[in-house]
């Protein structure tokens, strides 16, 4: 597998070890500005070895060859852009053909191991769905084509395959997977991830200002799963989280203004409330999933919906991975608990303690304008 020292590949290493695999890691020095990540990779491997987990680790020097390339991510490039991960400026951090080069070296190593041992060997990479918009060499069709080319070009290729377990996940999903695997491996989650480096622009002492696209994506992922990132930020967690949420709202607003109705915008972006008994879903009962209208994150199943008589959709339980955020709301002369989407920070409604006791006693009072409905047959 490729171990960059970042969050995704580190989580992948845990995933593979928890699955009982013998793992050989290759890290690549390709002249990246943030080559401090290589020291983080070494530190993580040593941490795992100290906890009795066997990992083979090699660092490959590609700095001379890839010095031929042009990218802001390389030491020869310009300053790393700040802003949201999916903005056009982030394309300047693409390193031409990087993943093809990495995959070729990984595949050659895997094939050599397979020939020496007679075992079947998988090439594992931590690419995920959040990378697809910016990095074309992280898309599934790229790896399908690459795998076919390698199969045609090598004897014994039937013993080597690609495995991309995070391909359809976002970064929050990767962290949720890591929560499971760290526990299975007897590790502390924060001890692992404080050793990872995601920022493209670290300070000399290994901290981050939290303002590059890669930073913002990571910060939002930790927020989405209800955790504080253990990585050291110059301004502290609260400051970088506020900045990341602001950048995310600004970025999403570009598309949401055209996509949402005036009511949906008012409710989700301005913490408004639709009038009782007027929303699309207040009395709905069809089987399916209720998701955030802004980002599509699944929030509630129809099985948790119940009739409360309040005039808004009511749910007694959120979906397991929804991790809806709760905030104290002191508006309108009341003290209530506001609920917001943990992925995009859209306002959803409020939660009260007058729900069904057999399900924990809570009632999520949610605006229909904050929701979209996915029928059960489509979700399947």
C-alpha positions, 0 to 999 in steps of 0.5 A: 500500500501507499502510505503518505503519512496523511489521514486517509492512508494512515486509516487504510493501514489500520483497516488492513491490519485489522483485517488480518493482512500482512502489509508492506508500505511504500512512502514516496518522496517526490519533492513535495512541499509538505515532505514533513508527511514522510516523517509522520509516516515513519512515526506512525509505523514505529507507533504500530510496531511499538504496539506489536503490529508488524509493518514493513515500510520503505521510502522511495526517492522520486524527487529527481524524476518528478522534479521534471513536473510542474505543480504547486504541490512540489517544492519548485512550485508556487504557494499553496492556494487557500480556500475550499477543497473543491474550488478550481484553484485546488487543481494547481496542486495536481501533480501530473501522473502522480498516482500512475507512477505510485501505482506502477511501483506498488504493482511491481512490488506486489507482483515481486512479492507474489512471485517470491511467495506464491501468495495473492497480493493486493495493491491498496490505496486510500483514494476516496470520493472527495478526491474525485472532483479535483484529482482525475487520477483518484477516479474509479475509471482510472484504476479500472483502466490502469489495472487492465493495462498492468494485467496485459503487461505482466506475467503472473498478474492474475495474483495481483489486484487493486483494492480501494476500500474507501473509493465510495466514502468521504473523509468522515466515513474514513474516520468512522472506519478508523474508530472501529479499527483503532479499537480492534487493534488496541490503539488510541484514536487520537494517538494515531491521528495526531501523528498524521499530516494532511496540510499541504502547507505545514509550519517548520515545527509541523503545525498547520494554519488550517487554511489550505483545501486539504486542511479544510476537508480534514477539519470538516470531516472531524467535525462531521463525526463529532471529534476534535482533530488531535493534530496541532493547529497554530490558532487552535481547534475552535478557530480553524473549525470556525474558519472551515465552516465559514469556507464551506458555507461560502462554497456551498452557497454558490450552488445552493442559491440556484438549487434551493427554493426561497423557503429552503434557503431561509430555513437551512441557511438562515435558521428559519422555520416553515409554518406548521402543517405546511411542509411536504413531509409533516404527515408523510409515511412512505418507506424510505430515508430522509436526507439533508436537502443541501448535501444529501447526508442521510439523517433519518429512516422512515421507521423512526418517524412518528405522528406527534401532532406538532405540524412538523416531521417528527423523528425519535431516532437519527440514523447511526452515522448521521451524528447530527450536531446540537447547539444551544439556541437562545432566540425568541426568548427561549432556550432550545436545542437546535440541530444542524447537519454535521456535514454541511451545517444546514439548520434542520430544526430542534430536538425536544424531550417529549418523544416516545419513552420507549425510544429514548424520549426525544423528538426531533422536530425537523423542517420539511424544507431541510429534507429530501426524501429517498424512497426505499426502492431507490435507496436499495 
